[in-house]
Amino acid sequence: MVNSRNWKQIIAVVTACIIGMTGCQNSTINLEEQASLENADSASSKETEEVDSWKKENYQKIVFEGDSISTSADGVFVDGTTVTITSGGTYVLSGVLQNGRIVVDATKEDKVTLVWNGVEISCADAAPVYIIQADKTIFYLADQTENFITDGERYLFLDGETEPDAAVFAKDDLTIKGTGSLTVNANYYDGIVCKNDLKITGGKLTVYAVHHGIKGKDSLTVKGGTIFVDAGEDGMKSSNEALVEEDGKKVGWVQIEDGTITIAAKDDAIHAESDLTINGGIITITESYEGLEGACIYLNGGEISLYASDDGVNASGYSITNTVNEKENFFENIPPDRIEMGEEEGERKEKLEKKGEAYGTRKAMGTMSSGGYLEINGGTIYVNADGDGIDVNGSIVMNGGIVQVDGTESGGDGTLDYDTTFEINGGVLIGVGNQAMAQTATSGSAQNSMAVYFDTMQKAGSIVSVLDSSGKELLSYTSKKQYNFFLFSSEKLELEHTYMVLVDEVEQQSLVLSEVVTTSGNVSKMQGFGGRNHGRVPEGEEIPKELPDSEMERPDKWNEPSEIEKPEEEKEENY
């Protein structure tokens, strides 16, 4: 990957190539030749359909020629180096445009498809791509093409205006698809911003941004593609704090179904104001302040590997101020224990109703907060965090999956940090860290677990093992940090059975699993607290600019427990 400290140098090279260097090659494929080649190709039907799909439309060409634009397309107006599209349709873009802009200003009923067929566009003082209005805009990345969008470090605005403030800025729905590549170099502020729903279903997307990388205000959905983000603040996010709009539409959520995602971010790698749901894909977070953050987080599948200088996974809870039009809109489908924990059902319902009456309309004043919620149902999750490994300002439920946490070495945070309950009903949980703030699962769990407290710190790189009374190895885990606390849960653990815990093949403790949560060793710890500043950077503190490379190395391979199989991969959905 490209180190985040060097990305500006890369941007400068790309920009120079766009603006001034005649030797820069532009990868453009002739449309007719491409169609002929692809018709003769015996690629998979799915890929062929994706590659050929836009060619079935009646498309029009827009050709960029340095400091001029050539087109005969209807509904397209050219003013110097600015092209404005005012009608729905499919437009094939190609060539190099120096200090120019693409503007989409159609009707609310128009669907506009922009086919990026080898494009390099730069704009020194404004958003190179500005979608003012359309029903939906589709970026189609043509097969085997490379495309570049680059802005300048300063934007010129009319008095009182602050937008558009991204290299790609869309006020209406935006979808990115195809099989080609697009690189966005955002020198001013954000990389890609959509004020409504943003979907990414394919292509190779690379975003370098001084602020946020990819942002869908109402929602962000990823269903495929290869995505790399290097951002000065959040990597990928949905930012609508309303949570529910007046028409009852839920907003502020992020959902990842598939794809390969790599993120280096100085703040949150993936952030959702409401729900963050991950159902599949491969997600690698090489750098972050916090890895995954959402009010409520659902981890159902995929492979996640993340590194955070603060909390790894943070379910921070909701905070609502005058945003819910009808109380039913927000509270109807939310499990009661996400709002109030530990109460009888009738009391919960009554309290929800009171909260809806007090805070559920725009006429109301004040803010309502509710607890965070983390649910783990599948997938493989590895967390390496210098703060809390998993931090939930509410409750945790784990029903499946494999979770591995290399928690903090210091005593100010814990491997786990939650406010109310942590119920483990299935899956495999492995955690190491400092025992000072250590928390375990709670007694309402359906699956057994052990928590072991060591008298001395165990070195980083040591192998902790769990054996049953017959000597059969149930777990072998190599820690990335030093630790004096070890947490393990698996369906292999049985009540009234004896287990041995070894470090580097030397027996440390022997314990009988007498309770659903059994502790062993000298417990000398403080009680944990429910989250550190709710996942936010403390006021007056800056996000760390640099992280030690030695602590940001991804493990060579997953540390998977012996005799325990991963859950079967979910069937790939057809989109």
N, C-alpha and C positions, 0 to 999 in steps of 0.2 A: 504494500500500500504506500501511498504518498504521505509522508509525514506532514502533519498540519502546519508545522513551522515553516515549511518550504512552499506552501501552495501559492503564495503571492508571486514567487519567482516564476512558477509555471504559468500563472495568469498573464504575467508580463510578456512572456515568450509568445503565448497564443495571441495576445492582443497585438503585439508588434507584427506578427505574421499576418493578421487580418488587415491591419491598417496600412502597412508600408512595404512588405516584402513580397516581391513578385515570384519568388521561388517556392512559395507555400503551395502544396498540392491540395486540391479540393477533390475529395472522393465523390464523384457524381456518376450515376449509372443512367445511361440512356434508357428511356422508358420502354421503347419498342424492343431494343436488344434484350433488356432484362426480362420482358414478358416472353420472348422467344426462348431464352435460356431456361427459364423456370418451367415452361410448358414441356420441355424435354427432360426436365429433372424428375427423378423418381423419389423425391423427399416424402416424408410422412404426410398424410392427408391433412392433419391438423396444422402443420407448419405451412404447407402449400396454401391452404385456405387463408391463413393469416397473412402470408406474403402477398397473395393475389387479391385480397378482399377489396382494397380501395380501388383497384383497377377496373372493377366492375361498374364503378360509378362514372358519370360523365364529368371528367375532371378538366380543369383549366390550368394553364401554366403561368407562373410568375417567375421571371428570370432576373437575378441580381447580377449587375455588371459593374462592380466596384462602386462608383459614385452615381450610378443610374439604374433604373428599373425598366424592364421591358415586359409588357403584357398586353394581350388583347381580350382579357377576360371581362365578361359583363359584371357589373356591380363592383368593380375595382377602380379606385382612383389613386393616381400617382401624383405626388407633390414633392419634387426634388428626390430625396432619398427616403421618403415616407410613403408606404403603400397602405391604403385603407380599404378593407373589405367590408362591404355593406350588405351583402346578400348571402344567403345560405348556399352551400355547395362544397365541392371538393377542389382544393387549390394545391397544385404541386409546385413547391418552392425549390429553387436550385441556384447556386452561384454564391458570390461573395458580395456583401453589402457593407460598405464602409460608412460609419457614423450615420446609420439609418434606423428605421423603425418599421415594425409590422403592427398595424392597428386593426382590430376587429370591432366594428360598430354596426352590427346587424339588428334585426328585430328580435323580440323576445321569443318568437316562434322559430327562428332560424337555427339549423344545425350547421356549423362550419367545421370542415375537416381540412387541416393544414398538413400536407404530406411533405415531410422534411427529406428531400432527396439530394443531400450533399449541400448544406448551407453553412456559411460562416457570416454572422451578422454581429456588428458592434455598434454601440451608441455611447457617446462620451458623456452626455448629461441628462439622460432620461432612460426609462425602461425600454429596452430594445423590442420587447413584445408586450403589447398592451391590449387586453381584451376588455373592451368597455361594455359590450352587450352582445348576447346571443343566448339562445336556449341552452346550447351546449357547444363547446369547442373541443375538437379532438386533435391532438398531436399524433400523427402517424409517422413513425420513424421507418423510412424505407429500408428494405433489406440491403445489407452490406454497405450502408452509407454511414459516414461520420458527419455530425452536425455540431456547430458551436454557437453559443450565444454569450456575448461578453458586454458588460456595462462599464461605466467609468466610476471614479471614486466620488464624484459630486453630481447631484441632480439639481436641475433648475426647476423651481416650482413657482406657480402664481401665488400671490399673497393669500395666506390662509390655508393653502393646500399642503399636504404631506404625502399624498399618494398620487401615482403608483410608486412604490418604494422597493420594487424587486425587479430582477432582470427579466423574469416572466411574471406578469401580473394579470390575473383574470378575475373579473367581478362576478362572473357566472360560472357554471359547472365546467370543469376541465378534466379530460381523460387523456392519458399518455399511453400509447400502445405501439405495436409493431415489433420489428426484429433488428432494426438499426440502432445507432447510438446517438446520444445527445449529451454534450458537456455544457454546463452552465457555469460561467465564471462571474460571480456576483461580488463586485468590488465595493459597491455602495452600501447595501444593507442585506436584504433577504435574497435567496436564490429563486425559488418558485413559490408563488403565493396564489391561492385561489380563495376567494371570499365566500364561496359556497362549498360544493362537494368536489373533492379532488380524488381521482382514481388513477392508479398505475397498474396496468395489466400486462405489460411486456416492454421489450426494449432494454438497452443498456443505458442507464441514466447516471451521470456523474455530476455532482453539484459541489462547488466550492463557494462558500459564502462567509462574509465577515460577520453576519448576524445569524438568523435562522436559515437552515438549509431548505427544507420542503415543508410548506404549511398549507393545509386545507382548513379554513376557518370553521366551517360547519362540520366537516368530516374529512378523514383521510383513509382511503382504502387501498391496500396493495394486494393484488391477486397474481402477480407474476413479475418477471423481469429481473434484471441485475441492477442493484442500486448501490452507489457509493456516495456518501455525504461526508464532507469535512466542513464543520461549521464553527463559527466563533461563539455561538450560543446554542440553542436547541437544534438537534439534528433533523428530526421529523416530528411534526406536531399537528394537533387540532386545537384551535385557540379560542373558540366561542365559549365564553364564560356564562352565557345565558342558560346553557344546559337543555332547556326546553323553550322553543319559540311559541309565539301566540297561537299558531295553528296546531300545536301539540307535537311538532316535529322535534325529536331528540337531536341535539347537536353537541359539538365538542368532543366527538369520539374518534378513535383510531382503531382500525381493524386490519390485521395482516393475515391473509389466507395462504399465500405462497410467495416464492421469490427468494433471491439471495441478496441480503442487505448487509452492508458494512458501514459503520458509522464511527467517526471520530468527532466528538463534540465537547465544547468547553462547559456547557450546562447539561441539561437533560438530553440523552440520546434520542429517546422516543417519549413524547409527552402528550397526554390527553387530558383535557379539562374534565371530561366525564369518564366514559368507559374506555379502557384499553384492552382489546381482545386479540390474542395471538392464537390462530388455529393451525398454522403450518409455516413452512419456510425455514431458511437458515439465516439466523441473525447473529452477526458478530459485532460487538461494541468494543472497540479497541481503546477508546478514551471517552470519559464522561465525568461530570460531576455527580449526577445520578443516572443510572442506566435506563430503567423503565419507571415512568411515573404516570399515574392516573388516579382519579377519584376512586374507581373500582377497577381491578385488574383481573382478567380471566386468561389463564394460560392453559390451552387445550391441546396443543401439539407443536411440532416443529423442533428445531435445535437452536438454543439460545446460549451464547457465550458472551459474558459482559464483564467489564472492568469499570469500577467507579471510585473516584477519590472520596466520595461521601457514601450515600446509600445505594445499594445495588438495585433493589426493587422497592418502590415506595407507593403504597396505596394511601393517598393522603386524605381522602374523603371529600365530600361536597361542601361548597360554601355558596349559598344562594342569596342574592340581594335583588329583590324586586324583579324577578325574571320569569316567574311561572304564571301563566295566564289562568290556568285551571289547576286546582290541586291534584286532580286525577291524572293530569298529564305527566307529572313527575313521580308521584308516589305509587301509581297503580301497579307497576311491574317491578318494583324494588323490594327484595326480600326484607321483611321487617327488621331483621337483625343488623341490617346495614344502617338503619336509622337509630334504633335504640336497642341495646343489647341486654340480655338477661331478664327480660320482662315477660309476663304472661301474655298470650296472644291478644286477649281482650284489652289489656292495658296498652299494648303496642298500637292496636288499631285506634283506640281513643286518642292516643298521643299524636299519631299521624294525622288524624282528622283535625285536631286542634292546631297542629303546625300548618296544615293546609289552609285553615281559616285565617291564621295569623299572618302567614308569610306567602300564601299561594297566589296572590293577585298582584298586579302591577300597582295597585293603589296602596298596598301595604308598604310600610317603611321598615327598614332593618335588614339583618342578615341571618340566615339559618344555616347552621353547619350540621353535617351528619358524618358518621364514622366511615372510614375507609373499609374496603373489603377486598380480599385476595382469594381467588379460587383457582386451584391447580388440578386439572383433570388429565393431563397428558403432556407429552413432550419431554425433552431433555434440556435441563436448565443448569448452567454453570454460572456462579456468581463469585467474583473476586472484588471485595469492597473494603475500603479503608474506613468507612463509616459502618452503619448497620447493614448486614447482608440483606435481610428482608425486613422492611419497616412498614408496618400497617397501623394506621391510626384507627383501629377497629378490630375486625376479626379475620381469621384465616381458616379456610377449609381446603384440605388436600385429599383428593380422591384417587389420584393416579399420577403417573409421570415419574421421572427421576430428577431430583433436585440436589445439587451439590453446592455448598457454600464454603468458600475460604473467607472467613470473616476477619474483622479487625484484630491486629496484634495488641492494640492499646486497650485500656480499660474503660474508655469513654463511650463505647458502643458495643453492640452485641451481634452475634451471629443471627439471632432473631430478635425483633423488637415489635411487640404488638400490645394493644390496649386491653382487649377483652378476652377472646378465646382463640385457641389454635387447635382445631380438630383434625387429626390424621386418620383417614379412613381407608387409605390405599396408597400405592406407590412406594418409592424409596426416597428417603431423606437422609443426607449425609451432611453434617456441618461441623466445622472446627472454628475456634476463635478463642477470645479471652473470656475467662469465666466471670469477670467482675460484673458484667451486666447480662449474663447469660439467662435466657429463657428457654423453656422446653415446651413440648405439647401439653395440652390440658387434659384433664381426666375424662372428659366426654368423648375422647377419641375411640374409634372402633378398632384401630390397629395399635399394636404395642410399640414402644420405643424405649431406648435407654439413653441416659445422659450421664456422662462420665467426667468427673473433675479430677485432674491430675495435680499432684503436689508440686511438680516442677514444670517449666515450659518445655514442650517438645519442639525440636528444631524443625525449621522449614525443610521440606523434602523428605521428611520421615514418613514411613508407611505404617498407618494404623490398621490393624486387622481385628476381625471379630470371628471367633471360633465357637462352635457348639461343644457340648460335653464329649462328643465322639472325636473331636479334633477336626471336623469338617469346617472349612473356611466359608463364611457367609459374606465377608466383605474384605477387600483390600483397597485402601485409599491412600494416595500420595498427596500430602498437603503441600500447598504452595507457600504457606506462611507458618511461622511458629505459633503454637497454641497450647493451652492448658485446659481446654474444654472440648468435648467430643459428643456429638448427638447423632444417633442412628435410629431409623425406623424402617421396618420392612415386614412384609407378611411372613417372613421366615422366623421372626422372633415369636416364641411361645411362652405363655405364662408358666411359672414354676419350673422352668428349665434354666440350667446353668450355662453361662457364657463367659469366655475369656477375652479380654481386650489386651492386645499386644501392640507395641510400638517397635518397629524394626526387629520383629521376631522375639522381642523380650516381653514376657508377660508383665503387665502393669497392674491389672485388677481382674478379679473373678467375681461375678455377681449372679445372683438368682433373680430372675425376672418375676418379682412378686406382685407388681402392679402394672396397669396399662402404661404408666409412665414411671419407670424405675430409675432412680438416681443412685450413683455410686461415687465414693470418694469424699474428701473433705470439701464441703460447700462453703466457700468464703467469698460471697459475692453480694453486690448491691442489687436491689430490685430494679428491673428495667423500667424505662419510661416509654411511653407510646409515641415514638417518633421524635426526630430532631428537627424542630422548626418546620414541621409538616412538609419536609422535602424542599423547602425554599432556601435560597442563600440567605444567611442571617443579614439583617440590615447593617450596613456599614462595612460588610465583608465583601471581598471580590472573589469571583470564581478563579480557582487556581489557573494560571496561564500555562504552566508546564507540569507534567507528571513524569516521575522517574521512569526511564525506559525499562529498567530492570523489573519493575513491578507491573508493567503493562504487556509482558509477553504472554501470548496465549499458550496454554498447555499443549504439548505435542499431541496428546490424545486424551480422550475422555477417560476418567477414572470410573470404571463401571464395576459394580459389585459382582462377585462371583455367584454363580447359581441363580442369578436374577436376570430375567430377560426383559428387554425393553418392550413396551407395549407395541402391538402391531401398528404400522403406519396407516393413517387414515387414507381412504381412497381419494384420489385426486378428482376434484370436481371439474366439470367442463364449463368453462366460462365463455 
